Amino acid sequence: MRWQLHVAKLAVMGRLPFGAGLRAVKRRFLGYPPNRGNLKGTLRDLEEMVGELAGMGRSLKGATVLEIGSGWFPVIPVMLAAADAQRVYLSDLTPRIDRGTLAATLGFLRSEHKDLGVVKHASRLEDFPFVYLAPLDLRRVEDQSVDFIMSRAVLEHIQKDDLLTLFRSLRPKLKADGLMLHCVDHSDHLEHHDKRLTKVNFLTWSDELHTLVNALTREGENRLRHSDYVGLLAECGYEVIKANACMHEPTRQIAKGLRLAPRFRDLTPDEIAVLRSVYVAGLREPRADFRD
Ligand SMILES: C[S@@+](CC[C@H](N)C(=O)[O-])C[C@H]1O[C@@H](n2cnc3c(N)ncnc32)[C@H](O)[C@@H]1O
């Protein structure tokens, strides 16, 4: 589908009276089958984040974990529970997970031959050590109680100022040796729907066009690049321990000839072609600047 049509569809659907209710009714009767490719991608990204933890000698067993933006299919929370996390806070802007999407997630994980460990017989949200915060109300999370904060495919949807606010508000929730792990997709998500676009098409847009598309779809991306996140985390009092950048070679080649918007013209093709990152960050000078 042409990206302009997709934007128009989202703009209309998001503004229909009773739009959310209609969607819920449709899903109730027709179900909401997950895209297996997406769920596999979620598993792969989680495995990388858990691998980073293991490499630092850290384990999920007995941990308290807060996931930002759990989405519709709670692959990450279920796998955290399977790894024996003691408590998993799920979060979102509004509740998205229901019995159907949980069942689809469990079906997917079981068909992937994933060992669901201690939750292998679980089937309802109440069977898991979950606390669902939708909206994300951090007053419900005790200060200095969280071992790990995680997100996957979420931060790119949060605008820069809101991201700064979020990072700052999360600081007090981490234990002194707590860690944040974030997996970010830096690509233009409209390319998922219109394959004629490059994966960094939105970097050619003026700020005005980008703002307009985000306003229409209400789910746009922030266009922050790999190094911007490192800077934002540092600005909010975190020490970035790792910043793994995954470069997309075809995009690197395309980037050499792209007519970028002025704000991106100083970026090298290598920088433009980083389409996925995993960040691991801890508290800088724990507790010293606790009350920011
Ligand atoms: C692309 S989905 C990713 C879902 C899931 N993490 C995954 O990888 O499958 C992004 C999710 O983040 C949620 N989200 C966006 N901004 C958020 C915020 N500020 N706080 C919590 N959740 C947010 C969206 O509502 C959506 O459910």
Ligand as a Chemical Component Dictionary entry (heavy atoms), coordinates in Angstrom:
data_LIG
# 
_chem_comp.id                   LIG 
_chem_comp.type                 NON-POLYMER 
_chem_comp.pdbx_formal_charge   0 
_chem_comp.three_letter_code    LIG 
# 
loop_
_chem_comp_atom.comp_id 
_chem_comp_atom.atom_id 
_chem_comp_atom.alt_atom_id 
_chem_comp_atom.type_symbol 
_chem_comp_atom.charge 
_chem_comp_atom.model_Cartn_x 
_chem_comp_atom.model_Cartn_y 
_chem_comp_atom.model_Cartn_z 
_chem_comp_atom.pdbx_ordinal 
LIG C1  C1  C 0  5.600 -1.294 18.417 1  
LIG S1  S1  S 1  4.831 -1.684 19.912 2  
LIG C2  C2  C 0  6.025 -2.792 20.627 3  
LIG C3  C3  C 0  5.395 -3.774 21.543 4  
LIG C4  C4  C 0  6.355 -4.797 22.161 5  
LIG N1  N1  N 0  7.369 -4.154 22.961 6  
LIG C5  C5  C 0  6.984 -5.654 21.089 7  
LIG O1  O1  O 0  8.196 -5.549 20.882 8  
LIG O2  O2  O -1 6.277 -6.417 20.442 9  
LIG C6  C6  C 0  5.063 -0.208 20.883 10 
LIG C7  C7  C 0  4.227 -0.226 22.133 11 
LIG O3  O3  O 0  4.719 0.795  23.015 12 
LIG C8  C8  C 0  3.618 1.479  23.556 13 
LIG N2  N2  N 0  4.091 2.822  23.997 14 
LIG C9  C9  C 0  4.397 3.880  23.233 15 
LIG N3  N3  N 0  4.771 4.925  24.008 16 
LIG C10 C10 C 0  4.731 4.495  25.296 17 
LIG C11 C11 C 0  4.983 5.110  26.555 18 
LIG N4  N4  N 0  5.378 6.382  26.643 19 
LIG N5  N5  N 0  4.830 4.374  27.678 20 
LIG C12 C12 C 0  4.428 3.088  27.601 21 
LIG N6  N6  N 0  4.151 2.457  26.438 22 
LIG C13 C13 C 0  4.296 3.144  25.297 23 
LIG C14 C14 C 0  2.607 1.513  22.423 24 
LIG O4  O4  O 0  1.300 1.772  22.894 25 
LIG C15 C15 C 0  2.766 0.101  21.881 26 
LIG O5  O5  O 0  1.957 -0.813 22.538 27 
# 
loop_
_chem_comp_bond.comp_id 
_chem_comp_bond.atom_id_1 
_chem_comp_bond.atom_id_2 
_chem_comp_bond.value_order 
_chem_comp_bond.pdbx_ordinal 
LIG C1  S1  SING 1  
LIG S1  C2  SING 2  
LIG S1  C6  SING 3  
LIG C2  C3  SING 4  
LIG C3  C4  SING 5  
LIG C4  N1  SING 6  
LIG C4  C5  SING 7  
LIG C5  O1  DOUB 8  
LIG C5  O2  SING 9  
LIG C6  C7  SING 10 
LIG C7  O3  SING 11 
LIG C7  C15 SING 12 
LIG O3  C8  SING 13 
LIG C8  N2  SING 14 
LIG C8  C14 SING 15 
LIG N2  C9  SING 16 
LIG N2  C13 SING 17 
LIG C9  N3  DOUB 18 
LIG N3  C10 SING 19 
LIG C10 C11 SING 20 
LIG C10 C13 DOUB 21 
LIG C11 N4  SING 22 
LIG C11 N5  DOUB 23 
LIG N5  C12 SING 24 
LIG C12 N6  DOUB 25 
LIG N6  C13 SING 26 
LIG C14 O4  SING 27 
LIG C14 C15 SING 28 
LIG C15 O5  SING 29 
# 
